[in-house]
Amino acid sequence: PSSAVLGWEVIGEIEARYSMAMIRQGIELAMREGRLARRPAEPLAHLLHGALAECARSIARSPEPEPEATFRDARAEMNRLLQALAAPASGT
């Protein structure tokens, strides 16, 4: 759905209900399982959601035949980000 059709407020509600909820649940599960240091889940969920959304936009804007390479690069960077988050806390 286009933001021009639904409006940003409705888009935000849909994202909050579905994607943000799934991201937040994944973070909470990772904390319960000890794979992620305990911290407030909400700010991290927003950070990850934003990163994922920007990656998707960069892939969508890539000229042909670049989307595949852009996707591979974005996936690699997202994996690095998640691995860094999963690393043991360093006193913070």
Order of alpha helices (4+ residues) and beta strands (2+ residues): alpha-alpha-alpha-alpha-alpha
